[in-house]
Amino acid sequence: MNNPSAPRTDLPFLRRRIKPGMAQPTASSVPASASAPASPSLSLRQPAPASPPASPSLSLRQPAATPASPSLSLRQPSTAPATPSLSLRPPASAAQPASSAATSSTRPQRPSGLTLGGAAPASSTSPRAKKLAAQREKAKREDHEVQLLFPAPGIRDIYELNLVDRVLRLSPLESSVGTLVVGGSTAVAWEDVRRVTGGQTVDGHKAGTPVMTKGNRELVGYHGRDALVSLRHVRELRRAVFINRSSSAMGVRLFSGESVALPPAADGTQMVLLLHRIGNVLELRAEPVPHDWSDLQIWQEFDFSMTHSAPTSAYGR
């Protein structure tokens, strides 16, 4: 900006005005920086070393080696000591004592972080470890039994069990989820893995011993006109037989909605449904028997011998 040699004094709003009673200096004798007192300002550049001490200002550059006026700097000086900070790693130059180094070399290092299961594995002699080992061994035997079976169609492959298609096999998932419903049967007999045997008719007559699960529910039994098998506890079941003496077909339905039917009695022959558990799968088989056989004869034919529990008074002393 050009400074006029004869500024006007009658305009008080001008930035550079001459106060009354002061001699006007020439533009060449007075430097531009000395015309007004320096005020605190925000400076983005480093002040020149030959300039007089500057007022406190905000500087974004590192100050030079020459002593400077007090200022606020956003950069850390190169010669200043490092400020304390949070470090997650030990210092590289930290010297470890010889005794602690020898101890740490022989002692196993603990894993860092949160450990929920403990550093040491479970003892092989604990009851929990023995139980898990027995369950794994049992699962291996069951898988081996399933691998030895001959190929059989699934419930999605056939629609009716008859004299031509007499057997089907469920998958491990279908054999353990939900409830197997057998509709149209008039009597059922069951046997669990402990050889506890019982029977029941659709009219409510019972024989033998019922098998109760941990949920206080019958493993096999009637609910209304349908026979139910609780597949959640299917490992407690060994086999079951379903008898149909009505003139309608007998059907099997799974939790997934898949179903298969058995034809009613014809020409003096009736079809009974045998349910076997082999390993972790269920096998359904249709077997023809004479129509005039009673339920007891059918149970004896397939070796179902009813068991009876002794009365409670017999154990009294």
TABELVEN-V809552 format. One record per backbone hydrogen bond with DSSP energy under -0.5 kcal/mol. NH is the residue of the N-H (numbers start at 1). CO is the residue of the C=O. E is the energy in kcal/mol with one decimal. If there is no record, write none. Layout:
BEGIN
nh->(NH:NH)
co->(CO:CO)
e->(E:E)
END
This chain:
BEGIN
nh->(4:12:14:17:19:22:25:30:31:34:35:43:43:51:58:59:59:72:73:74:80:87:94:101:102:103:104:105:106:107:115:116:126:130:131:132:133:134:135:136:137:138:139:140:141:142:143:144:145:146:147:148:149:157:158:161:162:162:166:168:169:170:175:176:177:180:181:181:182:183:183:184:186:187:188:189:190:191:192:193:195:197:198:199:200:201:202:204:207:209:212:213:216:219:221:223:225:226:227:228:229:230:231:231:233:234:236:237:238:239:240:241:242:243:250:251:252:253:254:257:260:261:262:263:265:266:269:270:272:272:273:274:274:275:276:276:277:278:278:279:281:283:284:285:286:287:287:289:291:293:298:299:300:301:302:303:304:305:306:307:314:315:316)
co->(2:10:11:15:17:19:23:26:29:31:32:41:58:48:41:57:72:57:71:59:77:85:91:97:98:99:100:101:102:103:113:114:123:126:127:128:129:130:131:132:133:134:135:136:137:138:139:140:141:142:143:144:146:154:154:261:160:165:164:284:153:282:171:173:173:229:179:253:227:181:251:225:243:243:200:241:198:239:196:236:192:195:190:207:188:205:186:201:199:197:210:217:213:211:228:226:223:223:182:221:180:219:178:229:230:231:233:234:191:191:275:189:273:187:262:183:260:181:258:254:252:159:250:161:246:269:266:289:270:287:242:272:285:240:274:283:238:276:281:277:278:276:168:274:166:272:285:270:268:290:294:295:296:297:298:300:299:303:304:197:311:312:313)
e->(-0.6:-0.7:-1.2:-0.9:-0.6:-1.5:-0.6:-1.3:-0.5:-0.8:-0.8:-0.7:-0.9:-1.0:-0.6:-0.6:-2.6:-1.9:-0.6:-1.3:-0.7:-0.6:-1.1:-2.2:-2.2:-1.8:-2.6:-1.5:-1.1:-2.0:-0.5:-0.5:-1.1:-2.1:-2.2:-2.3:-2.2:-2.2:-2.1:-2.4:-2.2:-2.2:-2.4:-2.0:-1.9:-2.2:-2.4:-2.0:-2.1:-2.1:-1.9:-1.1:-1.1:-1.2:-0.9:-2.7:-0.7:-2.2:-0.9:-2.2:-2.5:-2.8:-1.8:-1.1:-0.8:-2.3:-0.6:-2.5:-2.9:-0.6:-2.3:-0.6:-3.3:-1.4:-2.5:-2.0:-2.6:-2.0:-1.8:-1.8:-1.7:-0.6:-1.7:-3.0:-2.5:-2.5:-2.3:-1.6:-2.7:-2.1:-0.6:-2.9:-1.5:-3.1:-1.8:-3.0:-0.5:-1.3:-2.5:-3.4:-2.0:-2.0:-1.3:-0.9:-0.9:-1.4:-1.8:-1.5:-2.4:-1.9:-1.9:-2.3:-2.5:-2.8:-2.1:-2.3:-3.2:-2.7:-2.7:-1.1:-1.9:-1.7:-3.1:-0.7:-0.7:-2.5:-1.4:-2.8:-0.5:-2.7:-2.3:-0.6:-3.1:-3.2:-0.5:-2.5:-1.9:-0.6:-2.5:-0.6:-1.7:-3.0:-2.5:-2.4:-2.7:-2.5:-0.5:-2.6:-2.3:-1.2:-2.1:-2.4:-2.3:-2.2:-1.6:-1.3:-3.5:-0.8:-0.6:-1.5:-1.2:-1.6:-1.3)
END
